[in-house]
Amino acid sequence: MSKICKICGKKPMVGNNVSHAHNVNKRRFNPNLQRVRALHKGQVQKIMVCTRCIRSGKVEKIPHGGEKKLAA
C-alpha cells in the first residue's frame, strides 16, 4: 500500500534529521493518511486520504449502512 493520497496525490517528502552537533541524516516526511469509507468514482470504497482533504471537505464520508440511503 503506497503512502499517496487518493484525492490530492500528496506523497512522502525527503528531508534531513539535524542533531545538536549538526550531523545530518536523510529521512522521509510521510503525509498523515487515514483510511476512510468514502464515495470515490461513484462507488463506496475504503481509500487512503490525507487529513487536509478530509478537513477541507473534498471527501464525502459514508457511514456504515449508508449505501442503502444513497440508493434511496
PQR file with spaces between the fields and no chain letter, atoms N, CA, C, O and H, PARSE charges and radii, in Angstrom:
ATOM       1  N    MET     1       0.840   -1.167    0.000 -0.4000 1.5000
ATOM       2  CA   MET     1       0.000    0.000    0.000 -0.0000 2.0000
ATOM       3  C    MET     1       0.893    1.241    0.000  0.5500 1.7000
ATOM       4  O    MET     1       1.674    1.456    0.927 -0.5500 1.4000
ATOM       5  N    SER     2       0.769    2.045   -1.040 -0.4000 1.5000
ATOM       6  CA   SER     2       1.613    3.229   -1.152 -0.0000 2.0000
ATOM       7  C    SER     2       1.083    4.343   -0.261  0.5500 1.7000
ATOM       8  O    SER     2      -0.104    4.384    0.062 -0.5500 1.4000
ATOM       9  H    SER     2       0.135    1.871   -1.793  0.4000 1.0000
ATOM      10  N    LYS     3       1.965    5.232    0.125 -0.4000 1.5000
ATOM      11  CA   LYS     3       1.606    6.340    1.015 -0.0000 2.0000
ATOM      12  C    LYS     3       1.299    7.575    0.187  0.5500 1.7000
ATOM      13  O    LYS     3       1.988    8.590    0.277 -0.5500 1.4000
ATOM      14  H    LYS     3       2.929    5.198   -0.137  0.4000 1.0000
ATOM      15  N    ILE     4       0.236    7.469   -0.634 -0.4000 1.5000
ATOM      16  CA   ILE     4      -0.172    8.561   -1.511 -0.0000 2.0000
ATOM      17  C    ILE     4      -1.661    8.820   -1.294  0.5500 1.7000
ATOM      18  O    ILE     4      -2.460    7.885   -1.240 -0.5500 1.4000
ATOM      19  H    ILE     4      -0.324    6.644   -0.707  0.4000 1.0000
ATOM      20  N    CYS     5      -2.024   10.088   -1.170 -0.4000 1.5000
ATOM      21  CA   CYS     5      -3.429   10.474   -1.010 -0.0000 2.0000
ATOM      22  C    CYS     5      -4.158   10.259   -2.338  0.5500 1.7000
ATOM      23  O    CYS     5      -3.682   10.683   -3.391 -0.5500 1.4000
ATOM      24  H    CYS     5      -1.375   10.848   -1.213  0.4000 1.0000
ATOM      25  N    LYS     6      -5.319    9.596   -2.277 -0.4000 1.5000
ATOM      26  CA   LYS     6      -6.093    9.323   -3.494 -0.0000 2.0000
ATOM      27  C    LYS     6      -6.740   10.576   -4.072  0.5500 1.7000
ATOM      28  O    LYS     6      -7.060   10.606   -5.261 -0.5500 1.4000
ATOM      29  H    LYS     6      -5.705    9.252   -1.422  0.4000 1.0000
ATOM      30  N    ILE     7      -6.938   11.609   -3.261 -0.4000 1.5000
ATOM      31  CA   ILE     7      -7.626   12.806   -3.724 -0.0000 2.0000
ATOM      32  C    ILE     7      -6.647   13.818   -4.311  0.5500 1.7000
ATOM      33  O    ILE     7      -6.793   14.230   -5.462 -0.5500 1.4000
ATOM      34  H    ILE     7      -6.678   11.585   -2.296  0.4000 1.0000
ATOM      35  N    CYS     8      -5.656   14.216   -3.530 -0.4000 1.5000
ATOM      36  CA   CYS     8      -4.758   15.291   -3.975 -0.0000 2.0000
ATOM      37  C    CYS     8      -3.408   14.786   -4.469  0.5500 1.7000
ATOM      38  O    CYS     8      -2.652   15.554   -5.064 -0.5500 1.4000
ATOM      39  H    CYS     8      -5.537   13.881   -2.596  0.4000 1.0000
ATOM      40  N    GLY     9      -3.083   13.504   -4.237 -0.4000 1.5000
ATOM      41  CA   GLY     9      -1.817   12.959   -4.719 -0.0000 2.0000
ATOM      42  C    GLY     9      -0.614   13.307   -3.859  0.5500 1.7000
ATOM      43  O    GLY     9       0.526   13.185   -4.308 -0.5500 1.4000
ATOM      44  H    GLY     9      -3.697   12.880   -3.754  0.4000 1.0000
ATOM      45  N    LYS    10      -0.858   13.741   -2.622 -0.4000 1.5000
ATOM      46  CA   LYS    10       0.250   14.087   -1.726 -0.0000 2.0000
ATOM      47  C    LYS    10       1.091   12.847   -1.444  0.5500 1.7000
ATOM      48  O    LYS    10       0.550   11.778   -1.163 -0.5500 1.4000
ATOM      49  H    LYS    10      -1.784   13.840   -2.257  0.4000 1.0000
ATOM      50  N    LYS    11       2.435   12.989   -1.518 -0.4000 1.5000
ATOM      51  CA   LYS    11       3.370   11.873   -1.358 -0.0000 2.0000
ATOM      52  C    LYS    11       4.372   12.195   -0.253  0.5500 1.7000
ATOM      53  O    LYS    11       4.432   13.330    0.219 -0.5500 1.4000
ATOM      54  H    LYS    11       2.875   13.858   -1.746  0.4000 1.0000
ATOM      55  N    PRO    12       5.162   11.197    0.162 -0.5600 1.5000
ATOM      56  CA   PRO    12       6.227   11.478    1.123  0.2800 2.0000
ATOM      57  C    PRO    12       7.267   12.429    0.534  0.5500 1.7000
ATOM      58  O    PRO    12       7.551   12.412   -0.664 -0.5500 1.4000
ATOM      59  N    MET    13       7.828   13.262    1.420 -0.4000 1.5000
ATOM      60  CA   MET    13       8.897   14.178    1.027 -0.0000 2.0000
ATOM      61  C    MET    13      10.190   13.724    1.689  0.5500 1.7000
ATOM      62  O    MET    13      10.161   12.994    2.680 -0.5500 1.4000
ATOM      63  H    MET    13       7.597   13.276    2.393  0.4000 1.0000
ATOM      64  N    VAL    14      11.321   14.152    1.145 -0.4000 1.5000
ATOM      65  CA   VAL    14      12.623   13.810    1.705 -0.0000 2.0000
ATOM      66  C    VAL    14      13.184   15.041    2.392  0.5500 1.7000
ATOM      67  O    VAL    14      13.127   16.150    1.862 -0.5500 1.4000
ATOM      68  H    VAL    14      11.345   14.744    0.340  0.4000 1.0000
ATOM      69  N    GLY    15      13.731   14.823    3.587 -0.4000 1.5000
ATOM      70  CA   GLY    15      14.333   15.923    4.330 -0.0000 2.0000
ATOM      71  C    GLY    15      15.496   15.419    5.153  0.5500 1.7000
ATOM      72  O    GLY    15      16.043   14.352    4.877 -0.5500 1.4000
ATOM      73  H    GLY    15      13.777   13.921    4.018  0.4000 1.0000
ATOM      74  N    ASN    16      15.876   16.178    6.160 -0.4000 1.5000
ATOM      75  CA   ASN    16      17.031   15.838    6.981 -0.0000 2.0000
ATOM      76  C    ASN    16      16.667   15.838    8.456  0.5500 1.7000
ATOM      77  O    ASN    16      15.879   16.666    8.913 -0.5500 1.4000
ATOM      78  H    ASN    16      15.432   17.045    6.385  0.4000 1.0000
ATOM      79  N    ASN    17      17.262   14.883    9.210 -0.4000 1.5000
ATOM      80  CA   ASN    17      17.313   14.964   10.662 -0.0000 2.0000
ATOM      81  C    ASN    17      18.595   15.699   10.994  0.5500 1.7000
ATOM      82  O    ASN    17      19.662   15.320   10.512 -0.5500 1.4000
ATOM      83  H    ASN    17      17.902   14.211    8.839  0.4000 1.0000
ATOM      84  N    VAL    18      18.515   16.738   11.804 -0.4000 1.5000
ATOM      85  CA   VAL    18      19.699   17.509   12.162 -0.0000 2.0000
ATOM      86  C    VAL    18      19.847   17.470   13.674  0.5500 1.7000
ATOM      87  O    VAL    18      18.950   17.897   14.400 -0.5500 1.4000
ATOM      88  H    VAL    18      17.648   17.046   12.195  0.4000 1.0000
ATOM      89  N    SER    19      20.986   16.956   14.153 -0.4000 1.5000
ATOM      90  CA   SER    19      21.228   16.865   15.587 -0.0000 2.0000
ATOM      91  C    SER    19      21.828   18.164   16.107  0.5500 1.7000
ATOM      92  O    SER    19      22.087   19.092   15.341 -0.5500 1.4000
ATOM      93  H    SER    19      21.715   16.610   13.563  0.4000 1.0000
ATOM      94  N    HIS    20      22.046   18.221   17.422 -0.4000 1.5000
ATOM      95  CA   HIS    20      22.651   19.413   18.021 -0.0000 2.0000
ATOM      96  C    HIS    20      24.069   19.632   17.510  0.5500 1.7000
ATOM      97  O    HIS    20      24.543   20.767   17.453 -0.5500 1.4000
ATOM      98  H    HIS    20      21.836   17.467   18.044  0.4000 1.0000
ATOM      99  N    ALA    21      24.746   18.548   17.136 -0.4000 1.5000
ATOM     100  CA   ALA    21      26.105   18.661   16.597 -0.0000 2.0000
ATOM     101  C    ALA    21      26.085   18.928   15.091  0.5500 1.7000
ATOM     102  O    ALA    21      27.130   18.908   14.441 -0.5500 1.4000
ATOM     103  H    ALA    21      24.360   17.626   17.182  0.4000 1.0000
ATOM     104  N    HIS    22      24.900   19.177   14.540 -0.4000 1.5000
ATOM     105  CA   HIS    22      24.690   19.455   13.114 -0.0000 2.0000
ATOM     106  C    HIS    22      25.079   18.279   12.222  0.5500 1.7000
ATOM     107  O    HIS    22      25.472   18.465   11.070 -0.5500 1.4000
ATOM     108  H    HIS    22      24.051   19.194   15.068  0.4000 1.0000
ATOM     109  N    ASN    23      24.966   17.061   12.770 -0.4000 1.5000
ATOM     110  CA   ASN    23      25.095   15.878   11.921 -0.0000 2.0000
ATOM     111  C    ASN    23      23.779   15.732   11.160  0.5500 1.7000
ATOM     112  O    ASN    23      22.703   15.937   11.722 -0.5500 1.4000
ATOM     113  H    ASN    23      24.647   16.910   13.705  0.4000 1.0000
ATOM     114  N    VAL    24      23.870   15.380    9.886 -0.4000 1.5000
ATOM     115  CA   VAL    24      22.693   15.347    9.019 -0.0000 2.0000
ATOM     116  C    VAL    24      22.460   13.925    8.531  0.5500 1.7000
ATOM     117  O    VAL    24      23.369   13.280    8.009 -0.5500 1.4000
ATOM     118  H    VAL    24      24.743   15.214    9.428  0.4000 1.0000
ATOM     119  N    ASN    25      21.219   13.439    8.707 -0.4000 1.5000
ATOM     120  CA   ASN    25      20.807   12.139    8.186 -0.0000 2.0000
ATOM     121  C    ASN    25      19.527   12.329    7.391  0.5500 1.7000
ATOM     122  O    ASN    25      18.647   13.096    7.784 -0.5500 1.4000
ATOM     123  H    ASN    25      20.481   13.963    9.131  0.4000 1.0000
ATOM     124  N    LYS    26      19.429   11.625    6.269 -0.4000 1.5000
ATOM     125  CA   LYS    26      18.224   11.704    5.440 -0.0000 2.0000
ATOM     126  C    LYS    26      17.059   11.017    6.140  0.5500 1.7000
ATOM     127  O    LYS    26      17.244   10.032    6.855 -0.5500 1.4000
ATOM     128  H    LYS    26      20.143   11.002    5.950  0.4000 1.0000
ATOM     129  N    ARG    27      15.861   11.547    5.927 -0.4000 1.5000
ATOM     130  CA   ARG    27      14.647   10.944    6.451 -0.0000 2.0000
ATOM     131  C    ARG    27      13.486   11.266    5.529  0.5500 1.7000
ATOM     132  O    ARG    27      13.594   12.119    4.649 -0.5500 1.4000
ATOM     133  H    ARG    27      15.712   12.347    5.346  0.4000 1.0000
ATOM     134  N    ARG    28      12.357   10.564    5.743 -0.4000 1.5000
ATOM     135  CA   ARG    28      11.149   10.806    4.959 -0.0000 2.0000
ATOM     136  C    ARG    28      10.087   11.437    5.838  0.5500 1.7000
ATOM     137  O    ARG    28       9.896   11.031    6.984 -0.5500 1.4000
ATOM     138  H    ARG    28      12.269    9.871    6.459  0.4000 1.0000
ATOM     139  N    PHE    29       9.396   12.434    5.294 -0.4000 1.5000
ATOM     140  CA   PHE    29       8.235   13.025    5.940 -0.0000 2.0000
ATOM     141  C    PHE    29       7.008   12.448    5.242  0.5500 1.7000
ATOM     142  O    PHE    29       6.722   12.796    4.096 -0.5500 1.4000
ATOM     143  H    PHE    29       9.551   12.764    4.363  0.4000 1.0000
ATOM     144  N    ASN    30       6.280   11.563    5.933 -0.4000 1.5000
ATOM     145  CA   ASN    30       5.105   10.927    5.345 -0.0000 2.0000
ATOM     146  C    ASN    30       3.865   11.786    5.580  0.5500 1.7000
ATOM     147  O    ASN    30       3.743   12.412    6.633 -0.5500 1.4000
ATOM     148  H    ASN    30       6.512   11.280    6.864  0.4000 1.0000
ATOM     149  N    PRO    31       2.942   11.825    4.615 -0.5600 1.5000
ATOM     150  CA   PRO    31       1.687   12.551    4.835  0.2800 2.0000
ATOM     151  C    PRO    31       0.830   11.818    5.866  0.5500 1.7000
ATOM     152  O    PRO    31       0.945   10.604    6.035 -0.5500 1.4000
ATOM     153  N    ASN    32      -0.016   12.561    6.541 -0.4000 1.5000
ATOM     154  CA   ASN    32      -0.911   11.993    7.549 -0.0000 2.0000
ATOM     155  C    ASN    32      -2.120   11.399    6.825  0.5500 1.7000
ATOM     156  O    ASN    32      -3.099   12.098    6.561 -0.5500 1.4000
ATOM     157  H    ASN    32      -0.110   13.547    6.404  0.4000 1.0000
ATOM     158  N    LEU    33      -2.044   10.107    6.508 -0.4000 1.5000
ATOM     159  CA   LEU    33      -3.099    9.435    5.747 -0.0000 2.0000
ATOM     160  C    LEU    33      -4.014    8.649    6.673  0.5500 1.7000
ATOM     161  O    LEU    33      -3.566    8.045    7.648 -0.5500 1.4000
ATOM     162  H    LEU    33      -1.249    9.540    6.722  0.4000 1.0000
ATOM     163  N    GLN    34      -5.295    8.667    6.354 -0.4000 1.5000
ATOM     164  CA   GLN    34      -6.302    7.923    7.098 -0.0000 2.0000
ATOM     165  C    GLN    34      -7.105    7.084    6.108  0.5500 1.7000
ATOM     166  O    GLN    34      -7.381    7.516    4.989 -0.5500 1.4000
ATOM     167  H    GLN    34      -5.658    9.158    5.563  0.4000 1.0000
ATOM     168  N    ARG    35      -7.474    5.877    6.539 -0.4000 1.5000
ATOM     169  CA   ARG    35      -8.340    5.034    5.701 -0.0000 2.0000
ATOM     170  C    ARG    35      -9.789    5.427    5.983  0.5500 1.7000
ATOM     171  O    ARG    35     -10.246    5.383    7.125 -0.5500 1.4000
ATOM     172  H    ARG    35      -7.250    5.526    7.448  0.4000 1.0000
ATOM     173  N    VAL    36     -10.505    5.813    4.920 -0.4000 1.5000
ATOM     174  CA   VAL    36     -11.853    6.364    5.058 -0.0000 2.0000
ATOM     175  C    VAL    36     -12.790    5.655    4.093  0.5500 1.7000
ATOM     176  O    VAL    36     -12.440    5.414    2.937 -0.5500 1.4000
ATOM     177  H    VAL    36     -10.133    5.849    3.993  0.4000 1.0000
ATOM     178  N    ARG    37     -13.994    5.320    4.579 -0.4000 1.5000
ATOM     179  CA   ARG    37     -15.043    4.834    3.679 -0.0000 2.0000
ATOM     180  C    ARG    37     -15.657    6.058    3.039  0.5500 1.7000
ATOM     181  O    ARG    37     -16.269    6.885    3.715 -0.5500 1.4000
ATOM     182  H    ARG    37     -14.278    5.516    5.518  0.4000 1.0000
ATOM     183  N    ALA    38     -15.492    6.170    1.738 -0.4000 1.5000
ATOM     184  CA   ALA    38     -15.941    7.386    1.062 -0.0000 2.0000
ATOM     185  C    ALA    38     -16.489    7.044   -0.310  0.5500 1.7000
ATOM     186  O    ALA    38     -16.260    5.960   -0.845 -0.5500 1.4000
ATOM     187  H    ALA    38     -14.995    5.499    1.189  0.4000 1.0000
ATOM     188  N    LEU    39     -17.216    7.996   -0.858 -0.4000 1.5000
ATOM     189  CA   LEU    39     -17.732    7.880   -2.212 -0.0000 2.0000
ATOM     190  C    LEU    39     -16.625    8.307   -3.162  0.5500 1.7000
ATOM     191  O    LEU    39     -16.244    9.477   -3.195 -0.5500 1.4000
ATOM     192  H    LEU    39     -17.402    8.876   -0.423  0.4000 1.0000
ATOM     193  N    HIS    40     -16.102    7.344   -3.945 -0.4000 1.5000
ATOM     194  CA   HIS    40     -14.986    7.616   -4.850 -0.0000 2.0000
ATOM     195  C    HIS    40     -15.320    7.029   -6.216  0.5500 1.7000
ATOM     196  O    HIS    40     -15.480    5.817   -6.354 -0.5500 1.4000
ATOM     197  H    HIS    40     -16.411    6.393   -3.918  0.4000 1.0000
ATOM     198  N    LYS    41     -15.423    7.890   -7.223 -0.4000 1.5000
ATOM     199  CA   LYS    41     -15.771    7.481   -8.588 -0.0000 2.0000
ATOM     200  C    LYS    41     -17.106    6.752   -8.636  0.5500 1.7000
ATOM     201  O    LYS    41     -17.262    5.774   -9.366 -0.5500 1.4000
ATOM     202  H    LYS    41     -15.293    8.875   -7.110  0.4000 1.0000
ATOM     203  N    GLY    42     -18.073    7.238   -7.851 -0.4000 1.5000
ATOM     204  CA   GLY    42     -19.415    6.681   -7.881 -0.0000 2.0000
ATOM     205  C    GLY    42     -19.617    5.424   -7.072  0.5500 1.7000
ATOM     206  O    GLY    42     -20.716    4.868   -7.080 -0.5500 1.4000
ATOM     207  H    GLY    42     -17.946    8.033   -7.258  0.4000 1.0000
ATOM     208  N    GLN    43     -18.588    4.945   -6.363 -0.4000 1.5000
ATOM     209  CA   GLN    43     -18.702    3.735   -5.566 -0.0000 2.0000
ATOM     210  C    GLN    43     -18.226    4.008   -4.151  0.5500 1.7000
ATOM     211  O    GLN    43     -17.396    4.889   -3.923 -0.5500 1.4000
ATOM     212  H    GLN    43     -17.695    5.397   -6.356  0.4000 1.0000
ATOM     213  N    VAL    44     -18.760    3.243   -3.196 -0.4000 1.5000
ATOM     214  CA   VAL    44     -18.286    3.342   -1.820 -0.0000 2.0000
ATOM     215  C    VAL    44     -17.047    2.470   -1.700  0.5500 1.7000
ATOM     216  O    VAL    44     -17.104    1.260   -1.919 -0.5500 1.4000
ATOM     217  H    VAL    44     -19.434    2.527   -3.382  0.4000 1.0000
ATOM     218  N    GLN    45     -15.922    3.096   -1.349 -0.4000 1.5000
ATOM     219  CA   GLN    45     -14.652    2.384   -1.242 -0.0000 2.0000
ATOM     220  C    GLN    45     -13.932    2.837    0.010  0.5500 1.7000
ATOM     221  O    GLN    45     -14.198    3.916    0.541 -0.5500 1.4000
ATOM     222  H    GLN    45     -15.876    4.079   -1.171  0.4000 1.0000
ATOM     223  N    LYS    46     -13.003    1.992    0.484 -0.4000 1.5000
ATOM     224  CA   LYS    46     -12.074    2.417    1.521 -0.0000 2.0000
ATOM     225  C    LYS    46     -10.853    2.971    0.808  0.5500 1.7000
ATOM     226  O    LYS    46     -10.168    2.251    0.081 -0.5500 1.4000
ATOM     227  H    LYS    46     -12.787    1.116    0.053  0.4000 1.0000
ATOM     228  N    ILE    47     -10.584    4.246    1.016 -0.4000 1.5000
ATOM     229  CA   ILE    47      -9.459    4.878    0.339 -0.0000 2.0000
ATOM     230  C    ILE    47      -8.563    5.557    1.364  0.5500 1.7000
ATOM     231  O    ILE    47      -9.003    5.921    2.455 -0.5500 1.4000
ATOM     232  H    ILE    47     -11.140    4.831    1.606  0.4000 1.0000
ATOM     233  N    MET    48      -7.294    5.721    0.988 -0.4000 1.5000
ATOM     234  CA   MET    48      -6.328    6.420    1.825 -0.0000 2.0000
ATOM     235  C    MET    48      -6.355    7.896    1.440  0.5500 1.7000
ATOM     236  O    MET    48      -6.081    8.256    0.295 -0.5500 1.4000
ATOM     237  H    MET    48      -6.937    5.426    0.102  0.4000 1.0000
ATOM     238  N    VAL    49      -6.693    8.753    2.418 -0.4000 1.5000
ATOM     239  CA   VAL    49      -6.866   10.179    2.169 -0.0000 2.0000
ATOM     240  C    VAL    49      -6.094   10.948    3.233  0.5500 1.7000
ATOM     241  O    VAL    49      -6.083   10.560    4.401 -0.5500 1.4000
ATOM     242  H    VAL    49      -6.916    8.461    3.348  0.4000 1.0000
ATOM     243  N    CYS    50      -5.448   12.040    2.825 -0.4000 1.5000
ATOM     244  CA   CYS    50      -4.733   12.864    3.803 -0.0000 2.0000
ATOM     245  C    CYS    50      -5.739   13.666    4.627  0.5500 1.7000
ATOM     246  O    CYS    50      -6.859   13.923    4.185 -0.5500 1.4000
ATOM     247  H    CYS    50      -5.457   12.355    1.876  0.4000 1.0000
ATOM     248  N    THR    51      -5.323   14.053    5.825 -0.4000 1.5000
ATOM     249  CA   THR    51      -6.228   14.752    6.733 -0.0000 2.0000
ATOM     250  C    THR    51      -6.602   16.132    6.214  0.5500 1.7000
ATOM     251  O    THR    51      -7.671   16.641    6.551 -0.5500 1.4000
ATOM     252  H    THR    51      -4.414   13.844    6.184  0.4000 1.0000
ATOM     253  N    ARG    52      -5.767   16.739    5.419 -0.4000 1.5000
ATOM     254  CA   ARG    52      -6.109   18.053    4.862 -0.0000 2.0000
ATOM     255  C    ARG    52      -7.309   17.933    3.919  0.5500 1.7000
ATOM     256  O    ARG    52      -8.178   18.805    3.916 -0.5500 1.4000
ATOM     257  H    ARG    52      -4.898   16.326    5.146  0.4000 1.0000
ATOM     258  N    CYS    53      -7.365   16.863    3.120 -0.4000 1.5000
ATOM     259  CA   CYS    53      -8.512   16.657    2.227 -0.0000 2.0000
ATOM     260  C    CYS    53      -9.782   16.370    3.027  0.5500 1.7000
ATOM     261  O    CYS    53     -10.867   16.810    2.645 -0.5500 1.4000
ATOM     262  H    CYS    53      -6.659   16.155    3.122  0.4000 1.0000
ATOM     263  N    ILE    54      -9.654   15.634    4.136 -0.4000 1.5000
ATOM     264  CA   ILE    54     -10.818   15.344    4.971 -0.0000 2.0000
ATOM     265  C    ILE    54     -11.346   16.632    5.592  0.5500 1.7000
ATOM     266  O    ILE    54     -12.553   16.878    5.579 -0.5500 1.4000
ATOM     267  H    ILE    54      -8.773   15.276    4.446  0.4000 1.0000
ATOM     268  N    ARG    55     -10.452   17.454    6.134 -0.4000 1.5000
ATOM     269  CA   ARG    55     -10.864   18.688    6.805 -0.0000 2.0000
ATOM     270  C    ARG    55     -11.448   19.711    5.837  0.5500 1.7000
ATOM     271  O    ARG    55     -12.355   20.461    6.197 -0.5500 1.4000
ATOM     272  H    ARG    55      -9.472   17.255    6.144  0.4000 1.0000
ATOM     273  N    SER    56     -10.933   19.744    4.612 -0.4000 1.5000
ATOM     274  CA   SER    56     -11.401   20.742    3.654 -0.0000 2.0000
ATOM     275  C    SER    56     -12.699   20.330    2.965  0.5500 1.7000
ATOM     276  O    SER    56     -13.269   21.115    2.207 -0.5500 1.4000
ATOM     277  H    SER    56     -10.196   19.134    4.319  0.4000 1.0000
ATOM     278  N    GLY    57     -13.176   19.107    3.217 -0.4000 1.5000
ATOM     279  CA   GLY    57     -14.454   18.678    2.664 -0.0000 2.0000
ATOM     280  C    GLY    57     -14.362   18.103    1.266  0.5500 1.7000
ATOM     281  O    GLY    57     -15.382   17.984    0.587 -0.5500 1.4000
ATOM     282  H    GLY    57     -12.713   18.469    3.833  0.4000 1.0000
ATOM     283  N    LYS    58     -13.165   17.741    0.812 -0.4000 1.5000
ATOM     284  CA   LYS    58     -13.021   17.143   -0.515 -0.0000 2.0000
ATOM     285  C    LYS    58     -13.480   15.695   -0.537  0.5500 1.7000
ATOM     286  O    LYS    58     -13.643   15.111   -1.609 -0.5500 1.4000
ATOM     287  H    LYS    58     -12.336   17.837    1.363  0.4000 1.0000
ATOM     288  N    VAL    59     -13.693   15.103    0.650 -0.4000 1.5000
ATOM     289  CA   VAL    59     -14.084   13.703    0.763 -0.0000 2.0000
ATOM     290  C    VAL    59     -15.461   13.646    1.408  0.5500 1.7000
ATOM     291  O    VAL    59     -15.707   14.308    2.417 -0.5500 1.4000
ATOM     292  H    VAL    59     -13.561   15.577    1.521  0.4000 1.0000
ATOM     293  N    GLU    60     -16.354   12.859    0.827 -0.4000 1.5000
ATOM     294  CA   GLU    60     -17.674   12.654    1.408 -0.0000 2.0000
ATOM     295  C    GLU    60     -17.664   11.318    2.135  0.5500 1.7000
ATOM     296  O    GLU    60     -17.719   10.260    1.508 -0.5500 1.4000
ATOM     297  H    GLU    60     -16.153   12.322    0.008  0.4000 1.0000
ATOM     298  N    LYS    61     -17.592   11.372    3.470 -0.4000 1.5000
ATOM     299  CA   LYS    61     -17.563   10.148    4.263 -0.0000 2.0000
ATOM     300  C    LYS    61     -18.926    9.467    4.207  0.5500 1.7000
ATOM     301  O    LYS    61     -19.963   10.130    4.194 -0.5500 1.4000
ATOM     302  H    LYS    61     -17.547   12.231    3.979  0.4000 1.0000
ATOM     303  N    ILE    62     -18.912    8.140    4.174 -0.4000 1.5000
ATOM     304  CA   ILE    62     -20.133    7.348    4.145 -0.0000 2.0000
ATOM     305  C    ILE    62     -20.173    6.515    5.421  0.5500 1.7000
ATOM     306  O    ILE    62     -19.258    5.724    5.649 -0.5500 1.4000
ATOM     307  H    ILE    62     -18.070    7.601    4.185  0.4000 1.0000
ATOM     308  N    PRO    63     -21.207    6.664    6.272 -0.5600 1.5000
ATOM     309  CA   PRO    63     -21.296    5.832    7.474  0.2800 2.0000
ATOM     310  C    PRO    63     -21.654    4.399    7.099  0.5500 1.7000
ATOM     311  O    PRO    63     -22.135    4.141    5.996 -0.5500 1.4000
ATOM     312  N    HIS    64     -21.419    3.472    8.020 -0.4000 1.5000
ATOM     313  CA   HIS    64     -21.773    2.076    7.773 -0.0000 2.0000
ATOM     314  C    HIS    64     -23.283    1.980    7.596  0.5500 1.7000
ATOM     315  O    HIS    64     -24.043    2.534    8.391 -0.5500 1.4000
ATOM     316  H    HIS    64     -21.028    3.682    8.917  0.4000 1.0000
ATOM     317  N    GLY    65     -23.711    1.286    6.565 -0.4000 1.5000
ATOM     318  CA   GLY    65     -25.125    1.211    6.229 -0.0000 2.0000
ATOM     319  C    GLY    65     -25.587    2.392    5.399  0.5500 1.7000
ATOM     320  O    GLY    65     -26.773    2.501    5.088 -0.5500 1.4000
ATOM     321  H    GLY    65     -23.094    0.837    5.920  0.4000 1.0000
ATOM     322  N    GLY    66     -24.685    3.266    5.041 -0.4000 1.5000
ATOM     323  CA   GLY    66     -25.042    4.457    4.287 -0.0000 2.0000
ATOM     324  C    GLY    66     -25.304    4.202    2.819  0.5500 1.7000
ATOM     325  O    GLY    66     -25.866    5.056    2.134 -0.5500 1.4000
ATOM     326  H    GLY    66     -23.721    3.178    5.293  0.4000 1.0000
ATOM     327  N    GLU    67     -24.899    3.017    2.313 -0.4000 1.5000
ATOM     328  CA   GLU    67     -25.134    2.711    0.898 -0.0000 2.0000
ATOM     329  C    GLU    67     -26.626    2.619    0.614  0.5500 1.7000
ATOM     330  O    GLU    67     -27.082    2.982   -0.470 -0.5500 1.4000
ATOM     331  H    GLU    67     -24.442    2.323    2.869  0.4000 1.0000
ATOM     332  N    LYS    68     -27.391    2.128    1.601 -0.4000 1.5000
ATOM     333  CA   LYS    68     -28.836    1.995    1.415 -0.0000 2.0000
ATOM     334  C    LYS    68     -29.483    3.371    1.284  0.5500 1.7000
ATOM     335  O    LYS    68     -30.415    3.555    0.500 -0.5500 1.4000
ATOM     336  H    LYS    68     -27.020    1.833    2.482  0.4000 1.0000
ATOM     337  N    LYS    69     -28.981    4.337    2.058 -0.4000 1.5000
ATOM     338  CA   LYS    69     -29.538    5.682    1.995 -0.0000 2.0000
ATOM     339  C    LYS    69     -29.193    6.354    0.670  0.5500 1.7000
ATOM     340  O    LYS    69     -29.981    7.142    0.148 -0.5500 1.4000
ATOM     341  H    LYS    69     -28.225    4.187    2.695  0.4000 1.0000
ATOM     342  N    LEU    70     -28.001    6.039    0.119 -0.4000 1.5000
ATOM     343  CA   LEU    70     -27.613    6.616   -1.166 -0.0000 2.0000
ATOM     344  C    LEU    70     -28.495    6.095   -2.290  0.5500 1.7000
ATOM     345  O    LEU    70     -28.838    6.836   -3.211 -0.5500 1.4000
ATOM     346  H    LEU    70     -27.361    5.399    0.543  0.4000 1.0000
ATOM     347  N    ALA    71     -28.868    4.802   -2.212 -0.4000 1.5000
ATOM     348  CA   ALA    71     -29.675    4.194   -3.264 -0.0000 2.0000
ATOM     349  C    ALA    71     -31.115    4.721   -3.237  0.5500 1.7000
ATOM     350  O    ALA    71     -31.774    4.792   -4.275 -0.5500 1.4000
ATOM     351  H    ALA    71     -28.590    4.200   -1.463  0.4000 1.0000
ATOM     352  N    ALA    72     -31.592    5.085   -2.057 -0.4000 1.5000
ATOM     353  CA   ALA    72     -32.992    5.529   -1.928 -0.0000 2.0000
ATOM     354  C    ALA    72     -33.201    6.943   -2.416  0.5500 1.7000
ATOM     355  O    ALA    72     -34.321    7.452   -2.370 -0.5500 1.4000
ATOM     356  H    ALA    72     -31.057    5.028   -1.214  0.4000 1.0000
